[in-house]
Amino acid sequence: MDRNTKDALLDGPALARLGAVARLDPALLVTDFAAADPAPLRDAEVLLTGWGCPPLTEEALALLPALRAVVHTAGSVKGLMTEAAWRRGLHVTSAAEANARPVAEYTVAAIVFANKRVLATSRAYREARSQLDPLVLYPGIGNYRRTIGVIGASRIGRRVIALLRSYEAHVLVHDPYLAPEEARALGVEPVPLDELMGRSDVVTVHAPQTPETRHLLDGARLALMRDGATLVNTARGSLVDTRALTAELVSGRLHAVLDVTEPDVLPPDSPLYELPNVLLTPHIAGSLGNELGRLSASAAEELERYARGLPFAHAVHRGTLARSA
């Protein structure tokens, strides 16, 4: 992992817990396998990885003849697990489940604020500096029995669904891999994507980034959304056609809460920075600050299972990686 990740993620208690089950050198940090001292790598049975981990190429694996497992302290392992690494037959786990929690919390907060028109009423109050009647300004605001469209019954999507239960929302889900019995268990209505776009007050995106999902929400699909509806994206910017979305937002027809965009950092002249119907944040929905403690705890729990000869609780399998984050 990179230095900043290590310093933020692995504090004293985290290192102590890891060190209780493994021979650990807290000073050893690899940011580039080609530049690393090969001597301490020869006996490494487990790699503890995180954001900034270089890919496990053939050359890197040659330095790690004893490697048997990878414990990833972040979500996706796509950036580090190469074909060579999968061929080695490594056992792999990630903290994607732990990282899903803050993303789901951010998403539900965005949905609640969107339906209460918090940004708009705050701005109007700031400008008027006198008593306002929100029901006159925004008739029909509120979260009771709103229709929320969830694209992707992923880890995060399912957590969002669970959190929405207390809001008495009607939840639509589009996911080509969601079986009817799973939908019933989740208490959601499975629908085709175009129907979801047209019926939802808020559409929230939780599908993986794959070649098939690039610009999943293009101009035609965004045009299906109701006037005044809100798009929330905490997944990947590439799932939404930025140019088409920008046109809709500039027109004022839609609202958006965007934690991810394409490109990752929009150009300085993008109107999305200034539009009053857009909340733009710099990829903060995932684990930050004290939430990183949940990731290190998840890694420690997995390492403890491995030390006892148990399978990982959150194992990552090559076969399912193509349709996951």
LUMROPA-407875 format. One record per residue (C-alpha): x, y, z. Coordinates in steps of 0.02 Angstrom, whole numbers, padded with zeros to 5 digits, always signed. Last residue first. Layout:
REM residues N
XYZ/...
***
This chain:
REM residues 325
-00834-00193-00405/-00928-00351-00449/-00984-00434-00609/-00815-00489-00676/-00754-00530-00501/-00876-00673-00478/-00769-00810-00555/-00607-00746-00479/-00669-00771-00303/-00650-00645-00164/-00665-00716+00012/-00759-00618+00143/-00768-00742+00286/-00598-00813+00240/-00583-01000+00261/-00524-01066+00430/-00350-01133+00466/-00337-01043+00632/-00208-00921+00562/-00323-00888+00414/-00467-00845+00530/-00355-00725+00627/-00300-00645+00463/-00482-00619+00416/-00522-00538+00582/-00369-00425+00567/-00421-00369+00393/-00597-00328+00454/-00524-00231+00601/-00412-00133+00482/-00562-00089+00375/-00672-00039+00523/-00532+00072+00588/-00536+00162+00422/-00703+00235+00477/-00605+00346+00597/-00550+00454+00453/-00620+00398+00286/-00712+00245+00221/-00811+00273+00063/-00930+00417+00026/-00789+00545+00011/-00758+00540-00176/-00736+00728-00200/-00914+00792-00167/-01035+00878-00287/-01210+00926-00232/-01303+00986-00386/-01466+01084-00402/-01383+01252-00365/-01261+01230-00510/-01088+01298-00469/-00966+01152-00475/-01074+01059-00602/-01046+01200-00727/-00876+01123-00772/-00749+01262-00801/-00620+01191-00681/-00619+01022-00771/-00702+00881-00671/-00593+00775-00559/-00629+00589-00577/-00665+00616-00762/-00800+00556-00760/-00885+00586-00594/-00897+00513-00419/-00978+00583-00261/-01121+00655-00362/-01286+00709-00286/-01397+00763-00429/-01556+00861-00469/-01654+00856-00632/-01748+00977-00744/-01637+01127-00706/-01580+01142-00886/-01400+01142-00827/-01436+00977-00739/-01503+00892-00894/-01359+00954-01001/-01233+00900-00868/-01309+00726-00865/-01288+00706-01054/-01107+00764-01047/-01067+00657-00896/-01135+00497-00972/-01157+00397-00813/-01080+00228-00769/-00906+00301-00798/-00918+00403-00638/-00909+00250-00529/-01020+00199-00382/-01076+00342-00268/-01198+00415-00394/-01362+00492-00337/-01484+00552-00470/-01630+00660-00413/-01803+00683-00488/-01873+00856-00520/-01949+00811-00688/-01963+00622-00692/-01820+00522-00764/-01839+00450-00939/-01723+00582-01014/-01582+00509-00908/-01607+00345-01000/-01594+00424-01173/-01445+00531-01126/-01345+00386-01059/-01359+00297-00892/-01266+00136-00927/-01127+00249-00989/-01002+00108-00961/-01098-00036-00883/-01050-00170-01011/-00864-00129-01006/-00871-00152-00817/-00885-00034-00670/-00998-00115-00543/-01179-00063-00509/-01229+00041-00358/-01317+00193-00435/-01457+00284-00344/-01613+00346-00432/-01726+00461-00332/-01909+00499-00367/-01916+00338-00467/-02045+00284-00596/-01960+00327-00761/-01784+00270-00721/-01847+00109-00643/-01951+00071-00797/-01799+00096-00908/-01696-00020-00799/-01817-00165-00801/-01902-00198-00634/-01875-00295-00474/-01990-00235-00334/-01906-00240-00164/-01936-00329+00001/-01760-00398+00010/-01825-00576+00030/-01943-00549-00117/-01799-00486-00224/-01695-00638-00176/-01837-00753-00227/-01849-00666-00395/-01662-00690-00428/-01552-00535-00440/-01417-00557-00574/-01491-00436-00701/-01503-00302-00566/-01636-00166-00569/-01717-00129-00403/-01872-00028-00357/-01894+00022-00176/-02054+00093-00105/-02004+00198+00044/-02067+00172+00221/-01918+00272+00287/-01866+00136+00411/-01842+00013+00268/-01720+00130+00180/-01573+00067+00283/-01597-00111+00221/-01610-00056+00039/-01453+00049+00056/-01363-00101+00130/-01421-00206-00017/-01356-00079-00142/-01189-00069-00052/-01161-00256-00059/-01229-00258-00235/-01412-00260-00284/-01372-00144-00429/-01472+00008-00486/-01581+00059-00339/-01737+00161-00383/-01821+00248-00237/-02007+00282-00240/-02059+00398-00099/-02184+00331+00026/-02141+00462+00158/-01980+00553+00114/-02033+00734+00106/-02070+00875-00015/-02242+00881-00095/-02249+01066-00128/-02078+01151-00138/-02086+01339-00113/-02261+01344-00041/-02230+01193+00068/-02061+01264+00118/-02143+01418+00194/-02004+01541+00230/-01968+01654+00379/-01834+01785+00346/-01652+01791+00291/-01714+01784+00110/-01550+01731+00028/-01495+01609+00163/-01671+01540+00176/-01678+01510-00013/-01508+01424-00010/-01558+01314+00135/-01723+01273+00051/-01634+01220-00108/-01500+01115-00024/-01623+01030+00094/-01749+00983-00040/-01826+00860+00085/-01822+00725-00049/-01641+00764-00089/-01588+00772+00093/-01661+00599+00128/-01585+00525-00029/-01413+00601+00007/-01418+00535+00186/-01464+00364+00115/-01315+00370-00002/-01192+00429+00130/-01246+00286+00245/-01231+00160+00103/-01055+00221+00064/-01011+00216+00250/-01065+00034+00262/-00995-00035+00100/-00816-00016+00160/-00840-00156+00286/-00908-00273+00153/-00771-00224+00031/-00637-00264+00159/-00555-00390+00043/-00507-00573+00042/-00397-00677-00072/-00331-00855-00062/-00197-00870-00194/-00209-01002-00330/-00050-00948-00418/-00155-00936-00576/-00253-00795-00495/-00093-00697-00466/-00033-00724-00644/-00199-00663-00713/-00175-00504-00611/-00246-00463-00439/-00187-00288-00392/-00306-00165-00474/-00455-00281-00476/-00447-00307-00288/-00597-00194-00254/-00636-00138-00078/-00493-00090+00038/-00392-00181+00172/-00343-00323+00056/-00284-00485+00138/-00189-00582+00006/-00147-00765+00033/-00021-00903-00009/+00144-00816-00042/+00295-00928-00011/+00381-00891-00178/+00357-00702-00161/+00492-00617-00266/+00436-00715-00419/+00261-00650-00382/+00318-00473-00415/+00392-00518-00584/+00238-00617-00635/+00133-00466-00587/+00046-00434-00422/-00007-00256-00462/+00061-00115-00353/-00035-00079-00191/-00086+00104-00185/-00243+00078-00081/-00220-00075+00027/-00126-00238+00047/-00079-00356+00188/+00017-00493+00097/+00019-00666+00174/+00149-00805+00167/+00301-00691+00159/+00460-00794+00170/+00545-00728+00013/+00484-00549+00039/+00607-00508+00178/+00756-00537+00061/+00687-00456-00098/+00721-00276-00043/+00591-00179-00139/+00624-00073-00294/+00540-00190-00418/+00400-00226-00295/+00352-00042-00283/+00257+00026-00133/+00316-00104-00009/+00315-00057+00175/+00417-00146+00308/+00424-00045+00468/+00281-00139+00551/+00374-00305+00529/+00244-00438+00566/+00259-00618+00618/+00073-00654+00623/-00068-00686+00747/-00035-00559+00885/+00053-00444+00763/-00110-00406+00675/-00191-00354+00838/-00041-00251+00888/-00034-00166+00718/-00217-00116+00733/-00192-00053+00911/-00043+00054+00861/-00118+00131+00704/-00128+00045+00536/-00252+00133+00424/-00198+00315+00416/-00010+00286+00417/-00023+00137+00299/-00135+00230+00178/-00021+00382+00175/+00130+00272+00140/+00055+00180-00008/+00000+00000+00000/
***
